[in-house]
Amino acid sequence: MNYLQQYNMRFLGKLSVNLINPTTLHNILRNVSLQLPEGYELIAGTRAENIHLYYILITVTVLGNVHSVKIVIHVPLKTVDQHFAIYKLFVFPTRICDKLVKYSIEFPYFCLSDNQHNFMLLTEADLCHCKINGITVCPSDVAIYNSQTLNCESSLFFQTVTNQQMCRRSLLLNHQNPTLRRHKTTWLYNLPESRQITMRCYTNTQWMTYTETLSGNGVITNATRCSVSTTQMHTLPELHKSSETTLNTLHLYVPEKIFVTDRETNSRENVTRIYPASL
């Protein structure tokens, strides 16, 4: 009986994927991708430059008994229906009938599928349960809605006319300061009152200055290399590429004049007189 219990015993353990070098992991994933059913693919593909992503996304389990040891690699897969682009919703105040109102949202992250037929809604807490490293992998415990489903977040994202009925709005009584939020190469702005904005941009090896009068909500694209300023706020331009060089200027060194003694002068004259005679 003891022999049978020992024979049927299984050992389970964890193993770090960092023990597998990138070349070996690349070959393993490439072979796995050839065996996948139709419609499935590896979440980050099999290109060599994306292999580093799997060191965060993959988990490895070791199964063993007295006869053998097996390594089980858990690799996230994706399909068209399971791959979503994550958008963060920025809700700025808007002016209605000379009053500032603001929409209230419950889910700040809106996730749209590749085929644009489905979407998900995430809170900050939901996003904390996801693995984020170039590619975001979330647990499948969030409801997926059809794009025809109407709620506040979807109506704001798709800019439908029903957002006034779907979203709760609150009246802002206090004065609102202008707001700038950056998203990659885009500035999102909210100006409760009409204001003059000065943009100073580095274009074609020189600085150019532009002046515009803006109000309300809007977007300024491709302005990360510009400084945007009003009377109340100012942004700094982002440096894109730089180069350094060293100018090699001419250096001329003139040695000091050497003092010659009378004895050296007489010796030189003697050498000059004797030298021709010795030819």
N, C-alpha and C positions, 0 to 999 in steps of 0.2 A: 504493500500500500504506500509506504513511504517512497519507494522507487517510482511508482506511477505519479505521485504528487510532484516529485522532482522533475519528472519527464514533461509534465504538462505545464510547468511553471513558465510564466512570461514576464519579461522585464520591460518596463517602459521608462524612457528618459527623454530629456531635452538635449538638443545639440545646436550650437550656434552656426548659422549659415556662413559666418565669417571664416570658418575653417575651410571652406571651399574657395579655391582661387577663381578669379573672374573667367579665365579661359575654360576651366572645367565647367563652371556654372553656365557659361554661354553654350557649350556643347550639350549639356543636359537639357536646357530649355529649348534649344533648337530641335532636339529629338522629341521632346514632349509635344511641341507645337505640331509635329507631323502626325501625331496620334489623336489629336483633338477631334471631336465630332463636328459636323458641319454647323456653322453659325457661332462657334466659340473660338476665341483667340486669347493669347496671353495679354494681360492687362497693359503691359508696356512694350509689347512686341518682342522681337528677338534681335534687334540691332545692337551691335556691340557697345555703342555709346550710351545705351539705356540700361545696360546690365546692372549698373550701380544702384538703380532704383529697387531691384529685387532684394538687395541686402537688408532693406527695411520692411519690404512687403512679405517676404517669404518666412515661414516658420518650419522648423525641421523637428521631426519626432523620430526617436530610435526605438525600434521593436526588436526584441531578441529573446532567445531561449538557449538551451544548452547546445543546440546544433548550429544556429546561424544568427546573424544580426542583420536587420533590414533598416534602411534609412528611408523614411517617408517625408517627402518635401511637399508642403502645402503651398501651391502657387495660385494667386487670385486670377480668375478668368473674367472675361467680359463678353457681352453680346450687345447688339444694337439697343436692346430694351433695357440694359443694365448699365449703360455708360451715359453719364450725365455731365453737363457743364454747370459749374456752380457760379451763381451770380449773387453779389451782395446788394441788397436794396438800401439805397440812401433816400430817406424821406425828408425833404426840406419843407419848410412852411411855404404856403402859397397864399396869394391875396385873392379874396372873394368879397366883392362889394365893400371895398375899402377896409376889410378886416383880414387879419392874418390868421389862418387856420392851419392845422397840421393833422395829417392822417396818422392813425395809430396802427402799427402792425405787430403781429405776434411772432412771426417768423422772419428774421432778417436775411435768411439765405434761401434763394430760389434756385432749384436744380432742374434743368431742362434736358430731356433725353436727346440723343443724336437725331432720332427721327421726328422730334418735336411733337410726339403724340402723348407723352407722359411728362409729369413733373413731380418733384418732391419738395417738401418744405422742411427746413432745418432751423433749429434754434442754436444759440451759442453752445448750450450744453450738449446737443446732438453732435455738433462738429468736434467737440472735445473727445468723443469716442472714436473718431476716425483717425487713421494713420495718414499723416500729411508729409509728403516728401516728393515734390514734383508732381506726383499723382496722388490724389486723395482716395483712400479706400475706406468706406463706411460699412458698418454692420447692417445686415438686411432686416432691421427691425423698425423701419420707417415706412409709413404708408405711401403708395405710389398712386397719384391721381391722373385721371384722363385729362387731356388738355381742354376738354369741354366743361370740366368742373369749374365752377366760378367761386372764387373767394376773394378776399381783399388783396392778397399778395399777387395772385394770378391776374387780376384785373389791373393792378398797377403795372405789372411787368408787360402785359400785352396792350396796355393803354386803351382799355375798353371803356365805353361810356357808362358802364355799370359800377365804376369804382366809387361813385358818390353814394350809391345805395349799399355796397358791400363793405365799405370801410367806415370805421368810427372816426369822427373828426372832433378836434378840440379847438376852442377859440384861444388864441394867444393874446393875453392882455399886456404882457410886458414887452418893452422894446427889444427887438431881436438884432443882434450884431451880425454883420456880414460874415459869411462862412465860405471857406475854401477847403475842399477835400480832394486829395490826389488819388487817382487810380491809374497806375502804370504811367502812360504818357498823356493822361487826360486830367484836367482840373475841372471839378464840379463846383459851381459857385451858387451861392444864394445871397442876393442883395435886396433886402426889404425895401430900400429906397433907391432911387436913381443915383448912381455914382459914376464918377469918371475914373477909368482904369487906365493906367499907363503900363505898357508892356515894352520891355527892352530886350531884344533878341539878338543873338549872335548869328548872323547870316552872311555866308560868302566872305568869311574872314573879316567882317566888320560888324559893329553894333548898330542895330536899327531900332528906332523908337516909334511906337504906335500908341495912339490915344483913342479910346472908345468910351462911350457912355452906355452903361448897362444897368439893367434892373431886373428883379425877379430871379428865376432859376435858369441856369443854362450850363453849357459845356464849352470848355476851351481845349481844343485838341492840339497835340504836338507842341506843347508850350513848356516842356520841362527844361529846355535850354534858355528859357526867357525868365526875366524877373518881372513878376506881376505885382503891382502896388496900387493901393488906394490911400486915403488919408488915415485908415485904421489898421491896415495890414500890409504885409510885404512878404514876398517869397524870394528865395535865392535861386539863381539858375544852376542847373546840374551840369557838371563838366562831362562832356562826351569826347573821349580820346584826348591825348596830350602827347607832346613830343618835346624832347630836350636835345640840345646840341651844344657843342663847345667850339668856339671860334679859335682857330689856331693862328694867332698873330705872330708876326716876325719879331724875333728877339735877336738883338745884335749886342754881343759882348766885346768890349775893347779892353785888352789887358793894360795894366798900368805901365808907364814908362819906367824901365829899369835903370837905376843909377849906375853909371860906369865910373870906376875909379881911374886915377891917372896911370896906375900900374897896368890895368887892363887895356887902357888906350895905347900905351907904349907897346904892349905885347901884340896887340892887333896890328899896329903899324909894322912891326918887325915881321910878322907872319905875311903881311901883304907884300913886303919887299923881297922876302926870301922865296915865296911860293912861285913866282914866275921863273926865278933862276933855277929852280929844281926840275923844271920840265926837260 
